[in-house]
Amino acid sequence: MGSSVRKGRAVQQAEPPRRAAKEDFHQVTQNTNNGRAITASRTEDSTKSSTKSKDAELILQIQSYIDKNTVVIFSNTTCSLSTEVKELFKSMKVPYFSLELDQTENGQKLQEALYQLTLETSVPVVFVQQQQIGDYSKTLKAHEEGKLQKLLEMNGPNHLQESYDYDLIVIGGGSGGLAAAKEAVKYDKKVMVLDYVTPTPLGTSWGLGGTCVNVGCIPKKLMHQAALLGQALKDSRKFGWQFTEEAVKHSWETMTEAVQNYIGSLNWGYRVALRDNKVTYENAYGEFVGPHTIKATNAKGKEKLYTAEKFIIATGERPRYLNIPGDKEYCISSDDLFSLPYCPGKTLVVGASYVALECAGFLAGIGLDVTVMVRSILLRGFDQEMANKIGEYMEEHGIKFIKQFVPTKVEQIEEGTPGKLKVIAKSTTGSQTIEGEYNTVLLAVGRDACTRKIGLDKVGVKINKISGKIPANDEEQTNVPYIYAIGDVLEDKLELTPVAIQAGRLLTQRLYAGATLKCDYVNVPTTVFTPMEYGACGFSEERALEKFGEDNIEVYHSFFWPLEWTVPGRDNNKCYAKIICNIQDNKRVIGFHVLGPNAGEVTQGFAAAIKCGLTKEQLDSTIGIHPVCAEIFTTLSVTKRSGGNIIQSGC
């Protein structure tokens, strides 16, 4: 038997009262709200029950699915008969809408309402052309007798829907979307990727690959490297290199040209990879217009409609603006910075996010005058001790900070490349206002999910009204069963490129390869590429205290001095390492934090160990590599609780 519709239990009993596909649909009651006939065949008691407002609302919801779709299958993801019914319609090349009651919000109540409407005691429950077919056995019988085919052709041969155009349409050509698309074709699925970059207010656009490749991780790390090379030049004198100051200068144009050339090669590589994998790619804006149907609009305004059995939303995020006079007219965002055709000059960076601090860091590293305006705290969501140490280091190296102020207006004083701008700002703690003049104002105050203009309301996908993020279950499935979401658009998930890639691949494997492995959003390593790099994995100290309590965690920490910094004699005891251990779990390492050169490389290896359950004892028994920065984690002995000295006298 199929899964029970009423109360969610499997039911075995004599055949219940039911409606025949034709006869019962001649009995109707009128919906007084919108004049639609709602098919019904109920006992007097169930009719009275359905008049209750909540029940009636749920029945109307069910009826709306029936009215809007040629074939509707009320289903359960764990029910084998539901799966067989879907395979039946697939074999007929007939698209269907399936509502997975066990995965749907208010699913239990919808099950009860479905029983009231149909008197069917188990799923699947099938409707074709708004007529109730019934459960699995009745559907199979109707197919064998040719009734399904006749119903599908009842309005003439042109009314019969053809098969979906695609098995899967991915909306968004970023790292996660591309990974999902390429994985799906491994299982002989017909896949399309829709990707379109809406230009910034200043007209900046880019190619296939998403934020990370074009205006995120890749150009950011390359420009960070440019800044590190500048520091290396200064250090090199102490190591015997001789050169004149006049011979050393930085060219913004040379750097951006080289970075953009590399990004262009990646864009082309992604297009070739999609072609080689037989993934259809369209540079077009995707917008849902109905169940299983999306409209693709290209740059010339030409529109096409496509249908698919399943969709993955991977549209990512775009920088947020301040909604103050002059912000979109005169300010830039990280979407503009990496391809800016001229050196930005004296720059004000507004924001305290990792994007803000990373950009401020490499701009200062190539010799520019940089100021950071901060509304409240640095690196919200990260370990605050580490965040404050990053800020202190940046200030010591010439980056100015204006704290607890926000811009209220940006005016253009002079045109040019760069021109000159006046910024008026107000205090967040009082009535004080300040003014300053800059060549460039870079806004890095957060990012918004690209979900509000892709027609999600037309297909019923719920989003967080404030953030625009999409709630989903642990399998990345939205409240609409055939629509999934991955990457930065997901609510309460990490906004990291490797996470989106992993989630996309695993999702596709579950959809088409029978896999069960889900994306692990815990203990994900990350690095902030500020002038002093910061690597982290697991809990921040604040979050660990909140979750486990002060008495149940032990924090081991130490400063350290990289050997390569000793000869130039710079930044002694500025690098910092700490681990957070759960005392009640054999001192298992639940938080890892390092502030120093190559923090990302250091963190990646330790992340694997943490995922395997690394303990403090195992760290202590590991022999370090000397002399490297990561060695410090094998010798940590001072706890915060002890208050012991953590200053190091040498490398």
C-alpha positions in Angstrom: 0.0 0.0 0.0 1.0 3.6 -0.4 1.7 5.9 2.6 -1.4 7.0 4.5 -2.9 10.3 3.7 -4.9 10.6 6.9 -2.7 10.9 10.0 0.3 9.8 8.0 0.0 6.1 8.8 0.0 3.1 6.4 -3.7 1.9 6.2 -4.9 -1.5 5.1 -8.7 -1.9 5.0 -11.6 -2.6 2.8 -11.9 -0.3 -0.2 -13.1 3.1 1.0 -15.9 5.1 -0.4 -14.6 7.0 -3.4 -15.4 9.0 -6.5 -15.1 7.6 -9.9 -13.0 9.7 -12.3 -16.0 10.9 -14.3 -19.2 10.4 -12.2 -18.0 11.9 -9.0 -16.7 15.0 -10.8 -20.2 15.8 -11.9 -21.0 16.6 -8.2 -19.7 20.1 -7.4 -20.0 22.8 -4.9 -19.5 26.5 -5.8 -16.5 28.4 -4.4 -18.2 31.7 -3.4 -14.8 33.4 -3.2 -13.8 33.2 -6.9 -16.7 31.4 -8.7 -14.6 28.3 -9.4 -16.3 25.0 -9.2 -14.6 22.8 -6.6 -15.1 19.2 -7.2 -16.5 17.3 -4.2 -18.0 14.1 -3.1 -18.2 14.1 0.6 -20.4 12.8 3.3 -22.5 15.3 5.1 -20.1 15.3 8.1 -17.0 15.9 6.0 -18.9 18.7 4.2 -19.6 20.4 7.5 -16.0 20.0 8.5 -14.7 21.5 5.3 -16.7 24.7 5.9 -14.3 25.5 8.8 -12.1 28.4 7.7 -8.8 26.7 8.1 -9.9 23.4 6.5 -11.4 25.4 3.6 -8.3 27.4 3.1 -6.2 24.2 2.9 -8.6 22.6 0.5 -8.5 25.7 -1.7 -4.7 25.4 -1.6 -4.9 21.8 -2.8 -7.5 22.8 -5.4 -5.3 25.5 -6.7 -2.6 22.9 -7.5 -5.2 20.8 -9.3 -6.6 23.7 -11.3 -3.2 25.0 -12.4 -1.6 21.7 -13.6 -2.5 19.1 -16.1 -1.2 16.3 -13.9 -0.9 16.6 -10.1 0.5 13.9 -7.9 0.1 14.2 -4.2 3.1 12.2 -3.0 5.5 11.2 -0.3 9.3 11.0 -0.9 9.5 7.7 1.1 6.6 6.0 -0.7 7.7 3.6 -3.4 4.3 3.6 -5.1 4.5 7.4 -5.4 7.8 7.0 -7.2 6.3 4.4 -9.5 3.4 6.7 -10.5 5.9 9.4 -11.3 7.9 7.0 -13.5 4.6 6.1 -15.2 4.0 9.6 -16.3 7.7 10.1 -17.2 7.4 7.0 -19.5 4.4 8.7 -21.1 6.5 11.9 -21.6 3.9 13.8 -19.6 5.1 16.5 -17.2 3.5 16.5 -13.8 3.4 18.6 -10.6 4.2 16.6 -7.5 3.6 17.9 -4.0 5.7 15.9 -1.5 3.5 16.0 1.6 6.2 14.8 3.9 8.5 17.7 2.8 5.9 20.5 2.7 5.1 23.0 5.3 1.8 22.1 7.0 2.1 18.8 5.3 0.2 16.9 7.9 -2.7 19.3 7.7 -2.6 19.2 4.0 -2.9 15.4 4.2 -6.0 15.6 6.3 -7.5 18.2 3.9 -6.7 16.0 1.0 -8.6 13.1 2.7 -11.6 15.4 3.1 -11.5 16.3 -0.5 -10.8 12.9 -2.0 -11.6 10.2 0.6 -8.4 8.6 -0.5 -6.6 7.0 2.5 -3.1 6.8 1.0 -0.7 8.5 -1.4 -0.1 8.8 -4.2 -3.3 10.6 -5.1 -3.4 11.5 -8.8 -5.4 14.1 -10.7 -5.4 14.5 -14.5 -7.1 17.4 -16.2 -8.7 18.4 -12.9 -10.3 15.0 -12.5 -9.5 12.6 -9.7 -7.9 9.4 -10.8 -7.1 8.1 -7.3 -4.3 6.0 -5.8 -1.6 4.0 -7.4 -3.7 1.0 -8.4 -6.5 3.1 -9.8 -4.0 5.2 -11.8 -2.4 2.1 -13.2 -5.7 0.7 -14.2 -6.8 3.9 -15.8 -3.6 3.9 -17.8 -4.1 0.2 -18.9 -7.7 1.0 -20.0 -6.5 4.1 -21.9 -8.5 6.5 -19.7 -5.4 8.6 -18.9 -4.6 9.1 -22.5 -8.2 10.2 -23.3 -8.2 12.6 -20.4 -5.0 14.2 -21.6 -6.4 14.6 -25.1 -9.9 15.7 -24.0 -9.4 19.3 -25.3 -7.9 18.2 -28.6 -4.4 16.9 -29.5 -2.8 20.3 -29.1 -3.8 20.3 -25.4 -1.6 17.4 -24.6 1.6 18.7 -23.0 4.8 17.5 -24.4 7.7 16.3 -22.2 9.7 18.9 -20.3 12.3 20.7 -22.3 14.9 19.8 -19.7 15.4 17.5 -16.8 17.1 20.3 -14.9 17.5 24.0 -15.3 20.1 25.8 -13.2 19.5 29.5 -12.6 22.9 31.1 -12.1 26.3 30.4 -13.6 28.4 30.7 -10.5 30.6 28.0 -9.0 27.8 26.2 -7.3 25.4 26.3 -10.3 28.1 25.1 -12.8 29.2 22.3 -10.5 25.6 21.1 -10.2 25.0 21.3 -13.9 28.2 19.4 -14.9 27.4 16.7 -12.3 23.9 16.2 -13.6 25.0 15.4 -17.2 27.0 12.5 -15.8 23.7 10.8 -15.3 22.4 11.4 -18.8 20.2 14.3 -17.8 19.3 17.1 -20.2 20.5 20.3 -18.4 20.4 24.0 -19.1 22.2 26.9 -17.3 20.8 30.4 -17.4 23.2 33.1 -16.4 22.8 36.8 -16.7 24.8 39.6 -14.9 22.7 42.7 -14.4 25.2 45.6 -14.8 26.1 47.7 -11.7 24.9 51.3 -11.5 28.2 52.3 -13.1 27.7 49.7 -16.0 30.1 47.0 -14.9 29.4 43.5 -16.1 31.3 40.3 -16.6 31.3 36.8 -18.0 30.4 33.3 -16.9 31.6 32.0 -13.6 29.8 34.0 -10.9 31.0 36.3 -8.2 34.0 34.2 -7.0 35.7 34.0 -10.4 34.9 37.5 -11.7 34.5 39.9 -8.8 35.4 37.9 -5.7 37.8 35.3 -4.6 40.0 35.1 -7.7 40.8 38.8 -8.3 40.8 39.6 -4.6 43.5 37.0 -3.9 45.6 38.1 -6.9 45.5 41.7 -5.8 46.3 40.6 -2.2 49.3 39.0 -3.7 50.3 42.2 -5.4 50.2 43.9 -1.9 52.3 41.0 -0.4 54.9 41.5 -3.1 55.1 45.1 -2.2 55.9 44.1 1.4 58.4 41.5 0.2 60.2 44.2 -1.8 60.7 46.2 1.4 61.8 43.1 3.3 64.2 42.1 0.6 66.7 44.9 1.3 67.5 43.2 4.7 68.1 40.0 2.7 70.7 41.7 0.5 68.7 42.9 -2.5 69.7 46.3 -3.7 67.6 48.7 -5.8 66.7 52.3 -5.9 63.4 53.7 -4.7 62.9 55.5 -8.1 62.9 52.1 -9.9 60.0 50.8 -7.7 56.5 51.8 -8.4 53.1 50.1 -8.9 51.0 50.3 -12.0 47.3 49.8 -11.4 46.6 49.4 -15.1 49.2 46.6 -15.5 47.8 44.7 -12.5 44.1 45.0 -13.5 44.9 44.1 -17.2 46.7 40.9 -16.1 44.0 40.0 -13.6 41.2 40.5 -16.1 43.1 38.5 -18.8 43.3 35.6 -16.4 39.6 35.9 -15.5 38.7 36.1 -19.2 40.5 32.8 -19.7 38.4 31.3 -16.9 35.2 32.6 -18.4 36.1 30.9 -21.7 37.1 27.7 -20.0 33.7 27.5 -18.3 31.8 27.9 -21.5 34.0 25.3 -23.2 33.4 22.9 -20.3 29.6 23.4 -20.5 29.7 22.7 -24.3 31.9 19.7 -23.9 29.6 18.3 -21.2 26.6 19.0 -23.5 25.0 21.5 -21.0 22.9 24.1 -22.8 24.0 27.6 -21.8 22.1 30.8 -22.4 23.3 34.2 -21.4 19.8 35.2 -20.3 17.9 36.3 -17.2 15.7 33.5 -15.7 12.3 34.3 -14.2 9.7 31.8 -13.2 6.3 32.4 -14.8 4.4 29.3 -13.7 4.8 25.7 -12.5 7.9 24.1 -14.0 8.1 27.0 -16.5 10.7 29.7 -16.7 11.2 32.8 -19.0 14.7 33.5 -20.3 15.3 37.1 -21.4 18.6 38.0 -23.1 20.4 41.3 -23.3 18.4 42.3 -26.4 15.1 41.7 -24.6 14.2 38.6 -26.6 12.2 36.2 -24.5 11.9 32.4 -24.5 10.0 29.9 -22.4 11.5 26.7 -21.1 10.1 23.9 -18.9 12.0 21.6 -16.7 11.2 18.8 -14.2 13.5 20.3 -11.6 15.2 23.7 -11.0 18.2 24.8 -8.9 18.4 28.4 -7.8 22.0 29.4 -7.6 21.8 33.2 -8.3 24.1 34.3 -5.5 24.2 37.8 -4.0 25.1 41.3 -5.1 26.5 44.3 -3.1 24.1 46.4 -1.1 23.9 50.2 -1.4 23.2 52.7 1.3 20.2 54.4 -0.2 21.7 57.9 0.4 22.1 60.8 -2.0 25.0 60.0 -4.4 25.7 56.4 -3.5 24.8 54.8 -6.9 25.9 57.8 -8.9 29.4 58.2 -7.5 30.4 55.2 -5.4 31.7 51.9 -6.5 31.3 48.4 -5.1 33.6 45.3 -5.2 31.7 44.5 -8.4 33.4 47.5 -10.0 36.8 47.6 -8.3 38.6 44.7 -9.8 38.1 46.0 -13.4 38.3 49.7 -12.6 40.2 51.2 -15.6 42.1 53.7 -13.5 43.8 53.8 -10.1 41.3 54.6 -7.4 43.6 57.0 -5.6 42.7 58.2 -2.1 40.0 55.8 -1.1 37.3 55.6 1.6 36.1 52.1 2.2 32.6 52.0 3.9 32.0 48.8 5.8 33.6 46.3 8.2 32.9 43.1 6.3 35.6 40.8 5.1 35.1 42.3 1.7 35.7 45.8 3.1 38.9 44.9 5.1 40.4 42.8 2.3 39.9 45.5 -0.3 41.2 48.2 2.1 44.2 46.0 2.8 45.4 45.4 -0.7 44.7 49.0 -1.8 46.9 50.2 1.1 49.4 47.5 0.2 50.0 48.9 -3.2 50.6 52.3 -1.8 47.2 54.1 -1.7 45.9 56.3 1.0 43.0 54.3 2.6 40.4 55.0 5.2 37.8 52.6 6.5 34.5 53.9 7.9 33.0 51.4 10.4 29.4 51.5 11.7 29.8 49.2 14.6 32.2 46.2 14.9 34.7 44.5 12.5 33.9 41.2 10.9 30.5 40.5 12.4 30.0 36.8 12.8 33.7 36.0 13.1 35.7 35.6 16.3 35.9 39.1 17.7 39.3 38.8 19.3 40.7 37.9 16.0 38.8 40.6 14.2 40.1 43.3 16.6 43.7 42.1 16.2 43.2 42.4 12.4 42.0 46.0 12.8 44.9 46.9 15.1 47.4 45.5 12.6 45.9 47.4 9.8 46.0 50.6 11.7 49.6 50.1 12.7 50.4 49.7 9.0 48.9 53.0 7.9 45.2 52.3 7.3 43.0 54.9 9.0 39.7 53.9 10.7 36.7 56.2 11.3 34.6 54.2 13.9 30.9 54.5 14.7 30.1 56.7 11.7 28.0 56.2 8.6 27.8 58.2 5.4 24.7 60.3 4.8 25.6 61.9 1.5 28.2 61.7 -1.3 28.8 64.7 -3.6 31.0 65.0 -6.6 33.5 67.9 -6.4 35.5 67.2 -9.5 34.9 64.9 -12.5 37.8 62.7 -13.5 39.3 59.2 -13.5 39.5 59.4 -10.6 37.6 62.6 -9.7 37.1 64.0 -6.3 34.2 63.3 -3.9 33.0 64.8 -0.7 31.5 62.4 1.9 29.3 63.7 4.7 28.9 61.2 7.6 27.1 61.2 11.0 27.9 59.5 14.2 26.0 56.4 15.2 26.3 57.3 18.9 25.5 61.0 18.8 24.7 64.0 16.7 28.2 64.7 15.4 28.8 65.0 11.6 32.1 65.0 9.7 33.2 65.6 6.1 36.0 64.2 4.1 37.3 64.3 0.5 38.3 61.2 -1.4 39.0 60.2 -5.0 37.0 57.0 -4.7 34.3 55.7 -2.3 34.0 51.9 -2.1 30.8 50.5 -0.5 31.2 47.1 1.2 28.3 47.1 3.6 26.9 43.7 2.9 25.2 41.8 0.1 21.6 40.9 -0.9 20.4 37.7 -2.2 19.3 37.8 -5.9 15.9 36.3 -5.3 13.3 39.0 -5.4 13.0 39.5 -9.2 13.1 35.9 -10.5 9.4 35.1 -10.1 9.6 33.0 -7.0 6.2 34.4 -5.9 4.6 33.0 -9.1 5.5 29.4 -8.1 5.1 29.8 -4.4 8.7 29.6 -3.2 9.0 31.3 0.2 11.8 33.7 0.9 12.8 35.6 4.0 11.1 39.0 3.5 13.9 40.9 5.1 17.0 39.2 3.7 15.6 37.7 0.6 17.3 34.4 1.6 15.5 31.1 0.7 14.7 28.7 3.6 15.3 25.1 2.6 15.6 21.7 4.3 18.8 19.8 4.9 18.7 18.6 1.3 18.5 22.1 -0.2 14.9 21.6 -1.2 12.6 24.7 -1.0 8.9 24.5 0.1 8.1 23.9 -3.6 9.3 20.3 -4.1 10.7 20.6 -7.6 12.8 23.7 -6.8 16.1 23.6 -4.9 18.6 26.3 -3.9 22.3 26.3 -3.2 25.0 28.7 -2.3 24.7 32.3 -1.0 20.9 32.4 -1.5 20.3 29.8 1.2 19.1 31.0 4.6 21.4 30.3 7.6 24.1 28.7 5.5 27.7 29.6 4.9 28.4 32.0 2.0 31.5 30.3 0.7 32.3 29.2 -2.9 33.6 25.7 -1.9 30.4 25.1 0.1 28.2 26.0 -2.9 30.2 23.6 -5.1 30.0 20.8 -2.6 26.3 21.3 -2.1 25.6 21.5 -5.8 27.4 18.2 -6.6 25.9 16.3 -3.7 22.4 17.6 -4.5 22.7 16.4 -8.0 23.9 13.0 -6.9 20.9 12.6 -4.6 18.5 13.7 -7.3 19.9 11.4 -10.1 22.3 8.8 -8.7 20.4 7.5 -5.6 23.0 9.0 -3.3 22.1 10.0 0.3 25.1 12.1 1.4 24.2 15.7 2.3 26.4 18.7 2.4 28.1 19.2 5.8 27.8 22.9 6.8 29.7 22.3 10.1 33.5 22.8 10.6 33.9 24.5 7.2 37.3 26.3 7.0 37.7 29.8 5.7 40.3 32.5 5.3 40.0 36.3 5.3 42.8 37.7 3.1 43.5 40.9 5.1 47.1 42.2 5.3 47.6 39.8 8.2 45.7 36.7 6.9 43.1 35.1 9.2 42.2 31.4 9.0 39.4 29.8 11.0 37.5 26.6 11.3 34.7 25.7 13.8 33.4 27.8 16.6 34.3 31.3 17.4 35.2 31.9 21.1 32.0 33.8 21.7 29.8 31.1 20.1 31.6 28.3 22.0 31.0 30.1 25.3 27.4 30.6 24.4 26.9 26.9 23.4 29.0 25.0 25.9 29.5 27.4 28.8 32.8 28.9 30.2 33.4 26.0 32.5 33.3 23.5 29.7 35.7 25.0 27.2 39.5 25.5 27.4 41.2 28.0 25.1 44.9 27.5 24.4 46.7 30.4 22.7 50.0 32.0 21.8 51.6 34.8 19.8 54.3 33.8 17.3 56.9 35.4 15.1 57.4 33.9 11.5 61.1 33.3 10.9 61.0 35.2 7.6 59.9 38.3 9.5 62.8 38.2 12.0 65.6 39.4 9.6 63.6 42.5 8.5 62.7 42.9 12.2 59.0 43.5 11.7 55.8 42.6 13.5 57.3 40.7 16.4 54.5 38.9 18.3 51.7 40.2 16.1 50.8 36.8 14.7 48.4 34.8 16.9 47.1 31.3 17.3 44.4 29.8 19.4 42.3 26.6 19.7 39.1 26.1 21.6 38.6 22.7 23.2 35.5 21.0 24.6 36.6 19.8 28.0 33.6 17.4 28.3 34.5 15.7 25.0 38.0 14.7 25.7 39.2 18.2 24.9 38.2 17.8 21.3 39.1 20.9 19.2 35.9 22.7 18.3 37.5 26.0 17.2 40.7 26.8 15.3 42.0 30.3 14.6 45.3 31.6 13.2 46.4 35.1 12.3 49.6 35.1 10.2 51.1 34.6 6.8 49.6 31.8 4.6 46.7 31.3 7.1 44.6 29.6 4.4 47.2 27.0 3.7 47.7 26.4 7.4 43.9 26.1 8.1 43.1 23.8 5.3 45.1 20.9 6.7 43.9 21.4 10.3 40.3 21.5 9.0 40.6 17.8 7.9 41.9 16.9 11.3 39.1 18.7 13.1 36.6 16.9 10.9 38.1 13.7 12.0 37.7 14.6 15.7 41.1 16.2 16.5 41.8 16.4 20.3 44.3 18.5 22.2 46.2 15.3 23.2 46.6 14.4 19.5 47.9 17.8 18.7 50.4 17.6 21.5 51.6 14.2 20.2 52.1 15.5 16.7 55.7 16.5 15.8 55.9 19.9 14.3 57.7 21.0 11.2 60.5 23.5 12.1 60.6 26.3 11.4 57.1 27.0 10.0 54.2 29.0 11.4 51.8 26.0 11.7 54.3 24.4 14.2 52.8 26.6 16.9 49.7 24.4 17.1 51.8 21.4 18.2 53.3 23.3 21.2 50.3 25.3 22.6 50.5 25.1 26.4 49.1 28.3 27.9 45.4 28.6 28.5 43.5 31.8 28.8 42.1 30.6 32.1 45.7 30.5 33.5 46.5 34.1 32.4 50.0 32.9 31.5 52.5 34.8 29.3 52.1 34.0 25.6 54.9 36.4 24.2 57.5 34.5 22.2 61.1 35.5 22.3 62.0 34.0 18.9 60.7 32.0 15.9 
